[in-house]
Amino acid sequence: MLGFGEQRKVDELEGKLRVVLSGSDYHAVRRAIDELNEGTMHLAELMMDAAVGSALRGKNMAETGVEEGPAAPHPIGKAEFS
């Protein structure tokens, strides 16, 4: 899934989080969590693509249970010109 460089970066970010977790600096922990979250974004995208692809493989639109796209919570009003 991930390239070697990406995997290494995620491992480094995880290690950094583990180190700061042993301390008491909330802000350092929050930064490390945010950095790990950002660093794993591509992995999450790959996993989501794989899951959706697997769930929909071999199905046509009628078999997905999706009738139409999402409905707007309210209709868009027509513009009024004077």
Sequence and secondary structure as in RCSB ss.txt:
>XXXX:A:sequence
MLGFGEQRKVDELEGKLRVVLSGSDYHAVRRAIDELNEGTMHLAELMMDAAVGSALRGKNMAETGVEEGPAAPHP
IGKAEFS
>XXXX:A:secstr
   HHHHHHHHHHHHHHHHHHTS  HHHHHHHHHHHHHHTHHHHHHHHHHHHHHHHTT  HHHHT  SS   SS 
       
